[in-house]
Amino acid sequence: MTSLQDRLAADTAMGPVTLLVGDLDVQLHYYRDVLGLTVVERPDERIEGVGRPDVVVLGRGSTPLLVLRHFPDLPPTQRSQAGLFHTAILFDTREALAATLASVAHQAPQSYVGSADHLVSEAFYLTDPEGNGVELYWDRARSDWQYDADGHVVMDALLLDPNDFMARYDGRAANAGGGRPVVGHVHLQVGDVPSARSFYVDALGFDVMAEWHGALFVSAGGYHHHLAVNTWNSAGAGPRASSLGLGEVTLTVPGTDDIGALRERLAHHRIAVQDDGATVTFTDPWLNVVRVRTAA
C-alpha cells in the first residue's frame, strides 16, 4: 500500500456517538431539553405495538449526533475503566455555544465541571446524569492555530470564565438560530497510550496532532483532533466489561474506496472486522466499538 492509503482521508469526520443508558427519560431530558438537541428519529415507534422506544436518535435538523440506547439492566460504568472521557459537540458560532451554556446554567448547573481556552478552541465541560462526559466547544480559525517544531498543533488550558463568555456572546444568541452543531471529536479513556497509538495511528490511519499531559490527540486532514486518548483515570485498564456508557464511536469517510483501504490496513494489523461492504465495525484493545462508514 502507498503512504496515502495508510492514512484516513482528509475529509474524514465524526459521526454520531452511541450511549448505552440506564434511564432513557432522564438522559433524553438532559440532551434534548438542556443541551437543545432535537429528536431526529425514534426507530421503535415505527413498529406497531411498541409503546416505549428503546432507541432515540438526537441531533439538529436531520443530522444525528447522539444515539441513546436503553439498557436498564447494565451496571454503571466505573470511572477507572476504559471507555468514554467525553463526547465533544462543536458549535459553528460562539453565540450558539453561549446560548446552550446559558441553558445549562439555568436548568442543570450541577452538570457543569469546568472550562478552558485551548488556543485552538474554547471549551466547556459537563457531566450528564449518568456520568458521561460532554464537551461544548467552538473552534478558532485554522489560520490562527500555532504549531511547534515537530509540526504538532499547540494547545493549552488557559482560564476561560463561563459567565464572561455568556455575557459577551449570549445577548445575540436569540438570533443565532441555535447553530448547526456536529460531533467535533471524541475523547476516550484507555489503559495505555502506546497501545492506543498503535491502534488509532498505525492501523486505523489517523495522524498524530499533539501529545499533551499524557494524552494523545489524532486527526485526519490536519484538524486539531478528531479523537483523543488519555490514561488520567484509567491507567492499566484492561478490556471493558459490559456496562452503561459508550456504545460506539462512528467515523465517516468519503467513499467506498476509503472503506476498502481501511479494510486492508486492519487486515494487515490482524484486527477482526464486521464488514457489510459499505461499513466496517471493529473494537480497539479495550473493546471500545468503532464503526466506519461512507458519508453517503
N, C-alpha and C positions, 0 to 999 in steps of 0.2 A: 504494500500500500504506500502511496505517496504521503508526504508530510501533511498535505492538505486534507487527505482522507483520515488522518489521525486525529483531526480536531473537529469539534462540533461546528456547524455552520454559523457564520457571523450573525444570521438572523434568528438564531435560537432564542426562544423566550420561555418564560414560566407560564404554565397552565394552572388550572385550579388545584388547590390543596384539599385533600380529603381528611376530615377529622372524624374519629370514632367517638361518639358522645354518649354519656350515660343518661342525661336529661335533655331530650331534644327541645322541649318547650323553653327551658331556661337558656340554652345555647342559642336557639333561634331568636329569642328576645334580644340577647346581647348583640348579636351580629346584625340583626335587622333593625331593631329599634334604637340601639345605642350607636352602633357604627354606621348605620344608614345604608346597609346593603339591602337589595330587594330580592324577593323570591323569583328566581328565573324559571324554576321547574320543580314540581313535586311528582316524580315519576310514578309513585304508587297510587296517585289519585286517578291515573288512567285505568286502573284495574277495578272492575266492577266488584263491589262488595268489600273493598278495603276501606275502612273508615279513617284510620290514622296513619299518615305517611311515615315510613321508616327512613326515608331519604329526602333531604331538602337541598336544592342547589341554589346558592345565593350569588349575587353579582351586582352589576349595574347594566341597565339595558338588557341586551341579550348575551352579554359576556359573563360566563361563570367564573367566579373567583374562589368559592369555597363550597365544598360538598360536606354536609353533615349527615352521617350515617348513625342510626340509633342502635346502640349495643348496650342495653341496660344491665346485662349480666357480666360485663367485663369489669375487672378491677381497675381502680385508678392508676394512672401512670405514676411512677416513682421519680422523684427529682434527680436521682443518681443514675437512672438508666438511660441508654441511648434512645434517641427519638427527636422530637421537635424542640428546638430552642425558641424560635418564633417564625410565624408567617408574616412577611413584610408586604404591606399594601402601599403601593406607590400612587401618589396623587399628582395630577397634572398642574395644579396651581396651589400656591400657599393658601389662598382663600378657601379652597375646598378642604384642604387639610385642617385649617383653623376651625372651620365650621364643624367638622367631625370631632375635633378635640374639644370644642365647646360642648358638644352633645355628651361626650364622656364626662366632662366636668360637672354637668348638670344632672346626669342620670346614673352614672356609675363611677364616681370619683375614686372609690376604693380600688378600682381596677388599674389605676394609673401607677406605674412604678418608676418612671424616670424619663430622661430626655438627653440628647446630645447633638451638638453640631459636629458632624463627621468630616467637614470640609467639602466633601463631595455631595453631602445631603444634610438635611435637618430632620431629626427623627425623634419620635415619641413612643414610649414603650408601655405596654399594657399586659395584663394577665386576665384571660377570660375566666368565667365562673368555674371551669373545670381545670384550671391551671395551665392552659396552653398559652404560650407567649404570642403577642401580637405587636408588630411594629407598624406605625403610621408614619410615612415619610414623603419628602419632596426632594427632588434632585436639583442641584445646581447644573448649569450648562456644562457640557464636557469640555468646552474651551477654557473653563475656569478650574478644571482639575489640575493638580500638580503631580509630577512623577519623580521618583528617586533615580539614582544612578543605574539601578537594575531594571528600570522601566516599569516598576510597580507603582500603582496609584498610591498617593499619600493620603492617609486617613488619620483622624484623631478623634478625641471625645471631649470637646470643649463645652463649656457651660452654655446651656440653652434654656432660657426661662419660659415655661409654657404660658404663664399669664401675660408676659410681654408679647409673646408670639400671637396670642389670641387678640390682644389689644391692638396690635399693629395691622392684623390682616382680617379679623373676623367681621369688622364693620362693613366690608364689601362682600362678605361671603354670601349674603342673601341673593346676590345677582350672579353667583358663580355657577349655579345650576347643579351643585353637588359634584362637579367634575366627572371624569371618567377613570376611576382608579383601576389599576391592574395589580396582579401579584408581581411585585418587582423582584423579590428574591425570597429564598427560604434559608433559614439558618438551623443547622442540625447539631445535636449533641452526639458525640461519638466516643469510642473507647480510646482511640489514639489517632493522632494527626497523620503520621506516616502512612498508616494503612488507608486512611481516607484519601490521601494524596494519590496513592497507587490506584485506588478505585476511580475517583472522580476526575483525575487529571490523565493518568496513563491509559486507563481503559475507556472511561466514558468520553473523554476528549475535551474537557474544559481547559482553559488556560489559567495559570496562577496570576492573580492580580495584586495580592498583598498577603503578607504574613504579619500579624499584629497581635501582641499579647497572647501568644499561644493559640491563636485562631488562624485558619487558612481561608482565604477568600478567592473564589474562582469564578470565571465567567466565559462567555463566548462573545466574540465581536468587540472586545475592548470595554464592555460595561464594567463598572467598579466591582460588582459581584452579582451573579445570579444565584449562587449558592455559597454558603459558608459553613464551616465545621469548627467546633471547639470541644475541649475536654474540661471546661471550667467546673461543671458539676458531675461529669461522667467519666473521669479518667479511669481506665482499666475496665470499663463496662464491656460485657460480652453481648451476644445476640439478645435482642429484645424478647421478653415474654409477651404473650398476648395481653393487651391492656387497652384502656382508653387512650386517646391522644392521636398521634399521627396515624393516618390510614395509608396515604400515599402522596407522593410528590409527582407532579406532571410537568414534563417539558414538551414544547412543540418545536419541531424543525420544519424547514421549508417544504420538503418533498420526500417522495419515496426513495430517491437516490441516497438521501441523508440517512434514512432508516436502514438501507442496505449497507452503507458504510459502517454505521454503528453496529449492526448485527455482526459484521466481520470482525470489528475490533473486540467485541465482547466474546466472540468465539475464540479469538486468538488468546485472550486472557482467561479462557476456560470459565466464563461466567454464564451460568444457565439462564435462558430466557424463555418466556412465553411469547409466541410470535404469531400474529394473525395476518402478516403481510404489510399492514399499514401502521401497526403499533407493536412495540416490544416492551415487555414488562419484566423486571428483574429486581433483585434485592442487593443492597450493599452488605458489607461484612457484619452489620448489626441488625440485619433483617428489616431495615427501612425500605419500603417498596418504592421503586421509581418506575414511572410509566412514560415512555417517549412516543409521541405520535406526530403525524403530519399536521401542519397548521390548518389544512382544509378540514 
